[in-house]
Amino acid sequence: MEYIVRLYGRPVKSFKDQTEARKFMVEFMQLQQLYQKQFDYLDQAVLQSDLSASKQVLQRIMEMK
């Protein structure tokens, strides 16, 4: 029997053994949660930043035109 791991209905990977499929799914979901945490940290950093360095870069670019 073939076991297919799906994410939002799309097949991610297929396995011949159910135990391997479950192990993969757990590790895959943990990895997805870690990615989400990274994005959350980036969002927090951007929201807390005053963006002064990026404003200087943009100003310099605009002056070069």
N, C-alpha and C positions, 0 to 999 in steps of 0.2 A: 504494500500500500504506500502511496505517496502522500506526504504531509507538506502542505504549502503554507508558509508564513506570509501573511498579507498585512499591508499597511494602507488604510483607507481604501480597501478593496483591491489594491494593486498587489500582485505577487512580488515578494521580496526575494525569497529563496525557497527551494524545495528540498525535502529530506526524505530518506527511505525509513528512518527511525524516528518514532514519536519523541523519544527522550532527547535526541539531538535537536529536534525542532523546538521543543520547549526551552531547552537551554539557550539556543540561539535567540529566541524571542525575548527571554528575560534579559540577556545581555544587550540585545538591540534596544529594548525599551529603556534600560539604564543609560545607555549611550545617548539616546534621544533626550532624556531628562537632563543629562550633563550639558548637552548643547543648548537646551532651553535656559539653563542657569547662566551659561556664558552670555547669551543674548540679553538676559535680564540684567546682568552686571554691566554690560555695555550701555544699555538703555539708562540705567541709574547714573553711570559716569557722565553720559552726555547731558542728562538733565541737570546734574549738579555743577557741571563745568560752566564757566562764564564765556567760553569759546573765544577768548581774547587772541590766542595764537592763530586760530583759524581766520579770525577777522583780519588780522595783519596779513596773512597769506592772500586772502581774497583781495584786500586793498592793493597789495603789490601787483597781483595779476591784472587788476583793472587799470593800474597806472601804466602797465606795459602795453596796453592796446593802443 
